[in-house]
Amino acid sequence: QVQLVESGGGLVQPGGSLTLSCAASGSIFRFPVMGWYRQAPGKERELVATISIIGRTSYVDSVKGRFTISRDTAKNMVYLQMNSLNFDDTAVYYCYADENGAIRYWGQGTQVTVSS
């Protein structure tokens, strides 16, 4: 069993920045893709960003140019740097690990609230 624990969320003003961290209890080398998704109250889950084992990244259009996903396989860590945050970014953010083309592991989530 692999445990994923997110941290770094909190309250931030519009235009501010946050860095989310995802710590895995075991090696993440075996996961070809890891990433982040989010869910706001009353809305469906939205895939935010992904990163492959070779460093290829993808982002949902709404965060392109503002968010950066990174992966440190040696430290079993995945990060999400979020800049220029706006009200629409308010959500619970979840880290996940892909296995066999599907989300297999995910954490408890960390709350990000953008408010003035």
Buried (B, 14 or more C-beta within 10 A) or exposed (E): EBEBBBEBBEEBEEEBEBBBBBBBEBEBEEBEBBBBBBBBEEEEEBBBBBBBBEEEBBBBEEBEEBBBBBBEBEEBBBBBBBBEBEEEBBBBBBBBBBBEEEBEBBBEBBEBBBEE
